[in-house]
Amino acid sequence: MDNKINVYDEQGNAHEVEVLDIFNVEGYDKDYILYTNEKEIDDENIEAYVSILKEDNDNYMLLTIEDDNEWNAVHQAINEEGDFDENVGWRIFRNIKN
């Protein structure tokens, strides 16, 4: 997959990320993005992140999912979808680490 975009975090820092999925979760009127910066945790796992995706004047901002109930619903939706590369292990985090 080579679907890279530039996004900005809540501090205004730019990140080039590879988009794995953009999706909605029932009960929440938001777009969520599952993405990676392809940083390896170990030989079998790559860091992946989920954030609220907000578009503002053709710029994309990543917002942290603060609410635990919302996080649980988003994480469950990802687990149910689960059609990502079976050869890669993903560890999902709430927001990108700097």
N, C-alpha and C positions, 0 to 999 in steps of 0.2 A: 504494500500500500504506500502510495506517495501522495498524500492529501494534506499538504502542509499549509498552515496559515500563520500569520502573525497576530498575537493577542496581547492584551495588556492586563496586568494584574491590578489589584486594588491600590497598589502604591505607584502605579503608572509605569512599571517596568515592562519592557517589551520582551516577548518570548516567541520563538518559532516552535510550533508544536505540530505533531502529526495527529490529525483527527481520526479517531477510531469510530465514533458514532456521535450523532446529535439526535436527541430524543426528548420525549415528554413523559411525564409521570402523572397518572390519573390522580386528580385531586389537587394538583399544583399547576398554576397557569404560568409556567416558565419553560424555557428551553434549557436543556442540560447538555453538556459536552463531555464525552469521554475521550481523553487524549493522552499522548505520551510525548516525552522529549527523548525517548529511546534510551534513557539511562538504565543501565543494567544494575540490578541489585546483586545478583550472583549469576552463575552459569545458566540457570534455568528460569530466572524471573526478571521481568522488566517493570519499572515503575509506570503506573498509569494513574491518571487523575480524573476526578469528576468535579466540575464546577458548574455554576449557573452561568449560562452564556447570555450576555447582554450586548445587543448591537446598538451602537450610538454613532450616527453620522458616518457610516461605512467603516467604523472601527469596532473591533470585538473586544469586550471586556470580560474577564473571568471574575466571578464573585464567589466567595466561599459559601458553602452550604453550612449555615450556623446552627439551624434547628435540628436536633437529634431525630425527631420523628420524620422530618423531611429527608434527612440523610438515610435513615433506615429504608424508607420507601424507594429512594433512588437506588440504593445498593441492591435491594431486592429486585428491582426492575432490571438491573444489569445482570444479576445472576440468572434471572428467568430468560433473558434474551440469549446470553451466553454463546453466540455463534462467532466467536473470535478464533484466531489461530490456535488450534489445539496443541501445537508444538511449543507454544510460548506460555509461560506462567505469568499471570498479571497480579500485581499487588496494587490494590486500588486505594488511593489517598484522596482526602477531601480537596486539596488544593496543591498547586505546584510548589515544590520546595526551591528556594533560591540558593 
